[in-house]
Amino acid sequence: MRRISLLVLALTGTLAHADTVLDNANGYTLTSAGKLQRFVSMAFDDKGRILAVGNAREVNAKAPAARHIDVRGKTVLPGLIDAHGHVFGLGDVLTQLDMANIPTLAEALSAVATYANAHPGQTWLRGFGWNQEIWKLGRFPTAQELDGAVADRAVWLERVDGHAGWANNKALAAAGITNSTPDPVGGKIIRDKDGVATGVLVDAAKALVEKVLPQQGEAESRLVLDAALARLASVGLTTVHDAGVTVANDRLYRAYADQGKLTARVYAMIGGTDADFDQLSKNGPLKDYASGMYALRAVKLYSDGALGSRGAALIEPYSDEPKSHGLLFHTMPEMDAMIKKAMAAGYQVNVHAIGDAGNRQILDIYAREVGATRSSAQRHRIEHAQVVKLADIPRFKAIGIIPSMQPTHATSDKNMAEQRLGAERIKGAYAWRTFLKQGSRIACGSDFPVESANPFFGIHAAVTRQDATNLPAGGWYPDQAMTLTEALRCFTLDAAYAGHQEKSIGSLEAGKQADFIVIDQDLFTMPKQDIHKVGVLQTWVAGRQVYLRK
């Protein structure tokens, strides 16, 4: 038997062997039933299909002529799956001004000015990630404040949740927004007490600026996709569910899959049921393309906005803004028609719903249409399921709806969620344990770039109910925390189930794909509070190494 280390393999390239055996692994996987299982060795063939998992003797018997890779006792896990992200959005953020975690308004404005000076050729300056809650303003920032940093070029900065944007006056003028511009359906132009547009646009109002942004060409889109794929591989994500793709996105994904350039599997959702859906759905759902590297069999819709910008639709008014219920994007008949159209065409329907009114609207429609369209096998989902009336949570299980949830949303929102919701409604918010107790399969993700794409941040949040500084002590509503095995499952096997892929990925078992990662710590023996510090050493997809930490 020929033994080589992972580092040697990475430096010398792929060797000419039909089968490969991974030796000396501190391996953890899940059975098809979701139970934790240990292994020290794994064999896979040159197509990336797993031949055996177990002890060295068992595995060697299945692959007697294989090359051997010694992982030297490092921890090996199934490749992690993010069930809700925005791949091109992530690439955009990686190539724009990153405003995440900037602690004050003054520092944010300074960062904008510095970015503008460093990019003199950009006619529009763009950024992502600001959060007025961190700045403790008690209000949104203004165009006038942004003009103080840059006034001679248009500036457009998206809020951390992607549901609001901050424009300077140059950008407002380019979009034709004046004090008399009406709020669009499903959106809001933030105004002061005198009715003056202040520069922040919420939800559908963002489109007023977005329609005048310079269009991205294919060369730029390739750079964006390359940046996103590199980041995903570096954090151990081997599959991502892309929540809202366009015709152009689909074209590029197929090209990358054809060229062998996809370094993560992509389970894509068509954005909406309008023109892009009509074009992309002509031949029905694309269930498997390029040997499982790409699929286009779901549709992404929106019921409401986000909690941080008070766009999430609530049944009762916001506790900290009694005149507002948030925003439902569509009437019941409009939303029903969109959902029915996608279901009838054979697509899984995945609807963004954050507020309890948004969740109730979608549950009411699902209760009618899943049966009417006989589409329960399509495994319809609610994306976020963030604030749900306690009486509505059992309806997910009864109707057969998958809650697709993002653990780091809880730890990011903890500083403002109870202010928005009050002590009673918070009981149905970020309620992972309540969903698990009733038998729901939770598909976990991050909503990147709203949150970090690093899935170990999500596992840490799921287990501890704490942020990266391990606050609050003891966890935020810790009774809703997951066990570590449950957290791993929601980022692997149950996320795979939510994408109709549990028979091929999500665990390391004979017959499945060799999607796995090698990490620098033992996830199951390390202190829980340090899980977010886990580093990825290797990422493999279909038996091919796609990332090596330098």
C-alpha positions as CSV (number, residue, x, y, z in Angstrom):
1,M,0.0,0.0,0.0
2,R,1.3,3.5,-0.9
3,R,0.8,6.1,1.9
4,I,0.9,9.8,1.3
5,S,-0.1,12.8,3.4
6,L,-2.7,15.3,2.5
7,L,-0.1,17.9,2.1
8,V,2.0,15.8,-0.3
9,L,-1.2,15.0,-2.3
10,A,-2.0,18.7,-2.6
11,L,1.5,19.6,-3.8
12,T,2.0,16.7,-6.2
13,G,-1.5,16.6,-7.7
14,T,-3.9,13.7,-8.3
15,L,-2.3,10.4,-8.6
16,A,-3.3,7.7,-11.1
17,H,-5.3,5.3,-8.8
18,A,-8.9,4.2,-9.3
19,D,-9.6,4.2,-5.6
20,T,-8.5,6.2,-2.6
21,V,-8.4,5.3,1.1
22,L,-8.3,7.9,3.9
23,D,-6.4,6.5,6.8
24,N,-6.0,7.5,10.5
25,A,-9.0,9.8,10.6
26,N,-10.7,11.0,13.7
27,G,-13.9,10.7,11.8
28,Y,-17.5,11.6,12.7
29,T,-20.5,11.1,10.5
30,L,-24.2,10.4,10.8
31,T,-26.2,7.4,9.9
32,S,-29.2,7.7,7.6
33,A,-31.2,7.8,10.8
34,G,-29.2,10.8,12.0
35,K,-27.2,8.9,14.7
36,L,-23.6,9.9,15.3
37,Q,-21.1,7.3,14.1
38,R,-17.2,7.2,14.4
39,F,-14.8,6.0,11.7
40,V,-11.0,5.8,11.1
41,S,-10.9,5.0,7.5
42,M,-12.9,5.7,4.3
43,A,-12.5,4.5,0.7
44,F,-13.9,6.2,-2.4
45,D,-13.5,5.7,-6.2
46,D,-12.3,7.9,-9.0
47,K,-15.9,9.1,-9.5
48,G,-16.1,10.4,-6.0
49,R,-18.4,7.6,-4.8
50,I,-17.8,6.3,-1.3
51,L,-17.0,2.5,-1.2
52,A,-16.7,1.9,2.5
53,V,-16.5,3.7,5.9
54,G,-15.3,2.1,9.1
55,N,-12.2,0.6,10.5
56,A,-9.0,0.1,8.5
57,R,-9.6,-3.7,8.0
58,E,-13.1,-3.3,6.7
59,V,-12.2,-0.4,4.4
60,N,-9.0,-2.0,3.0
61,A,-11.0,-5.1,2.0
62,K,-13.2,-2.9,-0.2
63,A,-10.3,-1.1,-1.9
64,P,-7.2,-3.4,-1.9
65,A,-5.3,-1.6,-4.7
66,A,-6.1,2.0,-3.6
67,R,-3.7,4.9,-2.9
68,H,-3.7,5.8,0.8
69,I,-3.9,9.3,2.3
70,D,-2.8,9.6,5.9
71,V,-4.7,12.4,7.7
72,R,-2.6,11.9,10.8
73,G,-5.5,11.8,13.3
74,K,-7.2,15.0,12.2
75,T,-11.0,15.3,12.5
76,V,-13.0,14.4,9.4
77,L,-16.6,15.5,9.0
78,P,-19.2,15.2,6.2
79,G,-19.1,18.2,3.9
80,L,-21.2,21.0,5.4
81,I,-24.3,22.3,3.7
82,D,-25.7,25.8,3.9
83,A,-29.5,25.6,3.1
84,H,-30.0,29.3,2.6
85,G,-27.4,31.7,1.1
86,H,-26.9,34.1,-1.8
87,V,-23.8,33.1,-3.7
88,F,-23.6,36.0,-6.1
89,G,-24.5,38.3,-3.2
90,L,-21.5,36.9,-1.3
91,G,-19.2,37.5,-4.2
92,D,-20.5,41.1,-4.5
93,V,-19.8,41.8,-0.9
94,L,-16.3,40.3,-1.3
95,T,-15.6,42.8,-4.1
96,Q,-17.3,45.8,-2.4
97,L,-16.9,47.8,0.8
98,D,-17.5,45.5,3.8
99,M,-19.3,47.4,6.5
100,A,-20.0,44.4,8.8
101,N,-19.3,45.0,12.4
102,I,-18.3,48.7,12.0
103,P,-19.2,49.8,15.6
104,T,-20.1,53.5,15.1
105,L,-21.7,55.8,12.5
106,A,-18.6,58.0,12.5
107,E,-16.3,55.0,11.7
108,A,-18.7,53.9,9.0
109,L,-18.6,57.3,7.3
110,S,-14.8,57.2,7.6
111,A,-14.7,53.8,5.9
112,V,-16.9,55.1,3.1
113,A,-14.5,58.0,2.5
114,T,-11.5,55.8,2.6
115,Y,-13.0,53.4,0.1
116,A,-14.0,56.3,-2.2
117,N,-10.4,57.6,-2.2
118,A,-9.1,54.1,-3.0
119,H,-11.5,53.6,-5.9
120,P,-11.4,56.9,-7.9
121,G,-12.7,55.3,-11.1
122,Q,-16.0,53.9,-9.7
123,T,-19.0,56.1,-10.6
124,W,-21.1,54.3,-8.1
125,L,-19.7,53.3,-4.7
126,R,-21.3,50.2,-3.2
127,G,-21.1,48.5,0.2
128,F,-22.9,46.0,2.4
129,G,-23.3,45.2,6.0
130,W,-24.1,48.3,8.0
131,N,-26.4,48.0,11.1
132,Q,-27.8,51.0,12.8
133,E,-28.6,48.9,15.9
134,I,-24.9,48.5,16.6
135,W,-24.5,52.2,16.3
136,K,-27.1,52.9,19.0
137,L,-28.6,55.8,17.1
138,G,-32.3,54.9,17.7
139,R,-32.9,55.8,14.1
140,F,-31.6,55.1,10.6
141,P,-28.7,57.1,9.1
142,T,-29.3,59.8,6.6
143,A,-28.3,60.8,3.1
144,Q,-27.0,64.1,4.5
145,E,-24.6,62.2,6.8
146,L,-23.4,60.1,3.9
147,D,-22.9,63.2,1.8
148,G,-20.4,64.3,4.5
149,A,-18.2,61.3,3.4
150,V,-18.9,61.4,-0.3
151,A,-21.0,63.9,-2.1
152,D,-19.7,64.0,-5.7
153,R,-20.4,60.3,-6.6
154,A,-23.5,58.1,-6.0
155,V,-23.2,55.9,-2.9
156,W,-25.5,52.9,-2.3
157,L,-24.9,50.8,0.9
158,E,-27.1,47.8,1.8
159,R,-28.1,47.0,5.3
160,V,-26.8,43.8,6.9
161,D,-30.1,42.0,6.3
162,G,-30.3,43.0,2.7
163,H,-33.7,44.5,3.3
164,A,-32.8,48.2,3.4
165,G,-30.4,50.4,1.6
166,W,-28.7,53.7,2.4
167,A,-28.2,56.3,-0.3
168,N,-26.5,59.6,-0.5
169,N,-28.3,62.5,-2.3
170,K,-26.4,61.9,-5.5
171,A,-27.9,58.3,-5.6
172,L,-31.4,59.5,-4.7
173,A,-31.3,62.1,-7.5
174,A,-30.1,59.4,-10.0
175,A,-33.0,57.3,-9.0
176,G,-35.4,60.2,-9.3
177,I,-36.5,60.0,-5.7
178,T,-38.0,63.1,-4.3
179,N,-40.0,64.0,-1.2
180,S,-43.2,63.4,-3.3
181,T,-42.2,59.9,-4.5
182,P,-44.8,57.5,-3.2
183,D,-43.9,54.4,-1.3
184,P,-44.0,51.4,-3.6
185,V,-46.2,48.4,-2.8
186,G,-44.2,46.2,-0.3
187,G,-41.7,49.0,0.4
188,K,-41.1,52.1,2.3
189,I,-39.1,55.3,1.8
190,I,-38.0,56.5,5.3
191,R,-39.0,60.1,5.8
192,D,-38.5,62.6,8.6
193,K,-41.3,64.3,10.5
194,D,-41.6,66.9,7.7
195,G,-42.0,64.2,5.0
196,V,-38.5,64.6,3.6
197,A,-36.9,61.4,2.2
198,T,-33.9,60.7,4.5
199,G,-32.0,58.4,2.3
200,V,-32.9,54.9,3.6
201,L,-35.2,52.7,1.4
202,V,-36.8,49.5,2.8
203,D,-37.6,46.3,0.9
204,A,-39.4,47.0,-2.4
205,A,-38.3,50.7,-2.3
206,K,-34.7,49.5,-2.8
207,A,-35.6,48.8,-6.4
208,L,-35.9,52.5,-7.1
209,V,-32.1,52.8,-6.8
210,E,-31.2,49.2,-7.9
211,K,-32.8,49.8,-11.3
212,V,-30.3,52.6,-12.1
213,L,-27.2,50.8,-10.9
214,P,-24.6,49.9,-13.6
215,Q,-25.3,46.5,-15.0
216,Q,-22.8,43.7,-14.2
217,G,-21.2,42.1,-17.3
218,E,-20.3,38.4,-17.6
219,A,-16.6,39.0,-16.9
220,E,-17.6,40.8,-13.6
221,S,-20.0,38.0,-12.8
222,R,-17.3,35.4,-13.2
223,L,-15.0,37.3,-10.8
224,V,-17.9,37.6,-8.3
225,L,-18.6,33.8,-8.6
226,D,-14.9,32.9,-8.3
227,A,-14.6,35.0,-5.1
228,A,-17.7,33.4,-3.6
229,L,-16.7,29.8,-4.4
230,A,-13.3,30.4,-3.0
231,R,-14.8,31.7,0.3
232,L,-17.3,28.8,0.5
233,A,-14.5,26.1,0.0
234,S,-12.4,27.8,2.7
235,V,-15.0,27.4,5.4
236,G,-15.9,23.8,4.6
237,L,-19.2,24.3,2.6
238,T,-19.5,21.6,0.0
239,T,-23.1,22.3,-1.0
240,V,-25.1,25.6,-0.9
241,H,-28.7,26.3,-1.6
242,D,-28.8,29.6,-3.6
243,A,-31.9,31.5,-2.6
244,G,-33.0,33.3,-5.7
245,V,-31.2,33.0,-9.0
246,T,-31.7,34.7,-12.4
247,V,-31.4,33.5,-15.9
248,A,-27.9,34.9,-16.1
249,N,-26.9,33.2,-12.8
250,D,-28.3,29.9,-14.1
251,R,-26.4,30.2,-17.4
252,L,-23.1,30.8,-15.5
253,Y,-23.7,28.0,-13.1
254,R,-24.2,25.5,-16.0
255,A,-21.1,26.8,-17.7
256,Y,-19.0,26.4,-14.5
257,A,-20.5,22.9,-14.0
258,D,-19.7,21.9,-17.6
259,Q,-16.1,23.2,-17.2
260,G,-15.5,21.5,-13.8
261,K,-15.2,24.9,-12.1
262,L,-17.9,24.5,-9.5
263,T,-16.1,23.7,-6.3
264,A,-19.4,23.4,-4.3
265,R,-22.6,21.8,-5.3
266,V,-25.4,24.4,-5.9
267,Y,-29.0,23.7,-5.3
268,A,-30.6,26.7,-6.8
269,M,-34.0,28.4,-6.3
270,I,-35.4,30.5,-9.2
271,G,-36.1,34.1,-7.9
272,G,-39.8,34.6,-8.3
273,T,-42.4,33.4,-10.7
274,D,-42.2,36.1,-13.3
275,A,-40.2,36.3,-16.6
276,D,-37.1,34.4,-15.3
277,F,-39.3,31.6,-14.0
278,D,-41.2,31.4,-17.3
279,Q,-37.9,31.0,-19.2
280,L,-36.1,28.7,-16.8
281,S,-39.1,26.4,-16.2
282,K,-39.9,25.6,-19.8
283,N,-38.5,22.1,-19.4
284,G,-39.5,21.6,-15.8
285,P,-37.3,21.3,-12.7
286,L,-33.6,20.5,-13.3
287,K,-33.1,17.8,-10.7
288,D,-29.5,16.7,-11.5
289,Y,-26.9,18.4,-13.8
290,A,-23.3,17.6,-14.2
291,S,-23.3,14.5,-11.9
292,G,-25.1,16.3,-9.1
293,M,-23.1,19.5,-9.1
294,Y,-26.1,21.7,-10.0
295,A,-29.8,21.5,-9.6
296,L,-32.6,24.0,-10.3
297,R,-35.8,22.6,-8.8
298,A,-37.0,25.2,-6.4
299,V,-38.5,28.7,-6.4
300,K,-37.8,31.5,-3.9
301,L,-40.6,33.9,-2.9
302,Y,-40.9,36.6,-0.3
303,S,-43.8,37.2,2.1
304,D,-42.3,40.1,4.1
305,G,-39.2,42.0,5.1
306,A,-36.7,41.8,8.0
307,L,-37.0,42.4,11.7
308,G,-34.1,44.8,12.0
309,S,-35.6,47.3,9.5
310,R,-39.1,46.6,10.9
311,G,-40.2,45.2,7.6
312,A,-41.1,41.8,9.0
313,A,-44.9,41.5,9.0
314,L,-46.4,41.2,12.5
315,I,-50.0,40.3,13.5
316,E,-49.9,42.9,16.2
317,P,-47.9,46.1,16.1
318,Y,-44.2,46.3,16.8
319,S,-43.6,46.7,20.6
320,D,-41.1,49.5,19.9
321,E,-43.1,51.2,17.1
322,P,-46.8,50.8,17.9
323,K,-47.9,52.4,14.6
324,S,-46.3,49.8,12.5
325,H,-47.1,46.2,11.6
326,G,-44.3,45.8,9.1
327,L,-44.9,44.9,5.4
328,L,-46.6,42.0,3.7
329,F,-45.3,42.1,0.2
330,H,-48.3,40.6,-1.5
331,T,-52.0,40.2,-0.9
332,M,-53.3,36.8,-0.1
333,P,-54.6,36.2,-3.7
334,E,-51.4,37.4,-5.2
335,M,-49.2,35.2,-3.1
336,D,-51.5,32.2,-3.5
337,A,-51.3,32.5,-7.3
338,M,-47.5,32.6,-7.3
339,I,-47.2,29.6,-5.0
340,K,-49.8,27.6,-6.9
341,K,-48.0,28.4,-10.2
342,A,-44.7,27.1,-9.0
343,M,-46.2,24.0,-7.3
344,A,-48.2,23.1,-10.3
345,A,-45.0,23.3,-12.4
346,G,-43.4,20.7,-10.2
347,Y,-41.1,23.0,-8.2
348,Q,-40.3,23.1,-4.5
349,V,-41.6,26.4,-3.1
350,N,-39.4,28.2,-0.5
351,V,-40.9,31.4,0.9
352,H,-39.1,33.9,3.0
353,A,-41.2,34.6,6.1
354,I,-39.8,36.4,9.1
355,G,-42.8,37.9,11.0
356,D,-45.6,36.0,12.5
357,A,-48.1,37.5,10.0
358,G,-45.8,36.5,7.1
359,N,-45.5,33.0,8.4
360,R,-49.2,32.7,9.0
361,Q,-50.0,33.9,5.4
362,I,-47.7,31.3,3.9
363,L,-49.0,28.5,6.2
364,D,-52.6,29.4,5.3
365,I,-51.7,29.1,1.6
366,Y,-49.7,25.9,2.0
367,A,-52.6,24.4,3.9
368,R,-54.8,24.8,0.8
369,E,-52.4,24.4,-2.1
370,V,-50.1,21.5,-1.0
371,G,-53.1,19.2,-1.1
372,A,-54.8,20.9,-4.1
373,T,-51.7,20.5,-6.2
374,R,-50.7,17.1,-4.8
375,S,-47.2,18.4,-4.3
376,S,-46.3,17.3,-0.8
377,A,-43.4,15.2,-2.2
378,Q,-41.8,18.5,-3.4
379,R,-40.9,19.2,0.2
380,H,-42.0,22.9,0.4
381,R,-40.2,25.1,2.9
382,I,-40.5,28.4,4.8
383,E,-37.2,30.2,4.8
384,H,-36.3,31.7,8.2
385,A,-39.5,30.8,10.1
386,Q,-38.1,33.4,12.4
387,V,-41.1,34.7,14.4
388,V,-44.0,32.3,14.5
389,K,-47.1,32.3,16.7
390,L,-46.8,29.4,19.1
391,A,-50.1,28.1,17.8
392,D,-48.8,28.0,14.3
393,I,-45.6,26.0,14.9
394,P,-47.4,22.6,14.9
395,R,-48.8,23.5,11.5
396,F,-45.3,23.1,9.9
397,K,-45.4,19.4,10.9
398,A,-49.0,18.9,10.1
399,I,-48.7,20.3,6.6
400,G,-45.3,18.8,6.0
401,I,-43.3,22.1,5.7
402,I,-39.6,22.3,6.3
403,P,-38.4,25.2,8.5
404,S,-35.2,26.5,6.9
405,M,-33.6,28.4,9.7
406,Q,-30.3,30.3,10.3
407,P,-28.9,30.0,13.9
408,T,-26.7,33.1,13.7
409,H,-29.8,35.2,13.0
410,A,-30.8,34.6,16.7
411,T,-27.4,35.6,18.1
412,S,-27.2,38.6,15.8
413,D,-30.8,39.8,16.5
414,K,-30.7,39.2,20.3
415,N,-29.9,42.8,21.1
416,M,-33.1,44.1,19.4
417,A,-35.5,41.2,18.9
418,E,-37.2,41.4,22.2
419,Q,-37.5,45.2,21.9
420,R,-39.3,44.6,18.5
421,L,-41.5,41.7,19.7
422,G,-42.0,42.0,23.5
423,A,-41.8,39.2,26.1
424,E,-44.7,37.1,24.8
425,R,-44.0,37.0,21.0
426,I,-40.3,36.2,21.6
427,K,-41.4,32.7,22.8
428,G,-42.1,31.7,19.2
429,A,-39.0,33.3,17.8
430,Y,-35.8,31.4,16.8
431,A,-37.6,28.5,18.5
432,W,-35.4,25.6,17.3
433,R,-36.1,23.3,20.2
434,T,-39.8,23.7,19.8
435,F,-39.6,22.7,16.1
436,L,-37.3,19.7,16.9
437,K,-39.4,18.5,19.7
438,Q,-42.4,18.1,17.4
439,G,-40.4,16.2,14.9
440,S,-39.6,18.9,12.3
441,R,-36.4,18.6,10.3
442,I,-34.6,21.9,10.4
443,A,-32.5,22.8,7.4
444,C,-29.8,25.1,8.7
445,G,-28.0,27.8,6.8
446,S,-26.6,31.3,7.3
447,D,-28.3,33.6,4.8
448,F,-24.8,34.7,3.7
449,P,-23.8,37.5,3.1
450,V,-26.3,38.7,5.7
451,E,-24.3,36.6,8.2
452,S,-20.9,35.0,7.8
453,A,-20.8,32.0,5.5
454,N,-18.7,30.1,8.1
455,P,-20.9,27.2,9.2
456,F,-19.0,26.8,12.4
457,F,-20.4,30.1,13.5
458,G,-23.9,28.6,12.9
459,I,-23.1,25.4,14.8
460,H,-21.7,27.5,17.7
461,A,-24.8,29.6,17.8
462,A,-27.1,26.6,17.6
463,V,-25.4,24.9,20.5
464,T,-24.6,27.8,22.8
465,R,-27.2,30.5,21.8
466,Q,-24.3,32.9,22.2
467,D,-22.5,35.3,19.8
468,A,-18.8,35.1,18.9
469,T,-17.9,36.8,22.2
470,N,-19.9,34.1,24.0
471,L,-22.5,36.5,25.3
472,P,-24.9,36.4,27.0
473,A,-23.5,34.2,29.7
474,G,-25.5,31.0,29.7
475,G,-27.0,31.7,26.3
476,W,-30.0,33.7,25.0
477,Y,-33.1,31.7,25.7
478,P,-30.9,28.6,26.1
479,D,-33.9,26.3,26.4
480,Q,-34.2,26.6,22.6
481,A,-30.6,25.4,22.0
482,M,-29.7,22.3,20.0
483,T,-27.4,19.5,21.0
484,L,-24.1,19.3,19.0
485,T,-25.3,16.2,17.1
486,E,-28.5,18.0,16.2
487,A,-26.6,21.0,15.0
488,L,-24.3,18.9,12.8
489,R,-27.4,17.1,11.4
490,C,-29.1,20.4,10.5
491,F,-26.0,21.5,8.5
492,T,-25.6,18.1,6.8
493,L,-28.3,15.4,6.6
494,D,-31.4,17.5,7.1
495,A,-30.1,20.3,4.9
496,A,-29.5,17.6,2.2
497,Y,-33.1,16.3,2.8
498,A,-34.4,19.9,2.2
499,G,-32.7,19.7,-1.2
500,H,-33.9,16.2,-2.1
501,Q,-30.2,15.1,-1.9
502,E,-30.1,13.0,1.3
503,K,-29.5,9.8,-0.7
504,S,-26.3,11.2,-2.2
505,I,-24.8,13.7,0.3
506,G,-25.2,14.8,3.9
507,S,-23.4,11.9,5.5
508,L,-20.4,9.6,4.8
509,E,-21.8,6.3,3.9
510,A,-21.1,3.7,1.2
511,G,-22.8,4.7,-2.1
512,K,-22.9,8.4,-1.3
513,Q,-20.6,11.1,-2.6
514,A,-17.2,11.7,-1.0
515,D,-17.9,15.3,0.1
516,F,-15.9,15.8,3.3
517,I,-13.8,18.2,5.3
518,V,-10.7,18.0,7.5
519,I,-10.7,20.4,10.4
520,D,-8.0,21.5,13.0
521,Q,-9.9,20.5,16.2
522,D,-12.1,17.7,17.5
523,L,-15.6,19.2,17.2
524,F,-17.0,16.8,19.8
525,T,-14.4,17.1,22.5
526,M,-13.5,20.8,22.3
527,P,-15.2,23.4,24.6
528,K,-18.5,24.4,23.1
529,Q,-17.7,28.1,23.4
530,D,-14.8,27.7,21.0
531,I,-16.6,26.0,18.2
532,H,-16.7,29.2,16.1
533,K,-12.9,29.1,16.1
534,V,-12.7,25.8,14.2
535,G,-10.5,26.1,11.1
536,V,-10.9,24.1,7.9
537,L,-7.7,22.4,6.7
538,Q,-9.1,20.6,3.6
539,T,-12.3,20.6,1.6
540,W,-13.2,17.8,-0.8
541,V,-16.1,17.5,-3.2
542,A,-16.9,14.3,-5.1
543,G,-13.5,13.0,-4.1
544,R,-11.7,16.0,-5.4
545,Q,-9.7,18.4,-3.2
546,V,-11.0,21.9,-3.7
547,Y,-9.3,23.7,-0.8
548,L,-6.1,23.4,1.2
549,R,-5.3,25.8,4.0
550,K,-1.8,27.2,3.3
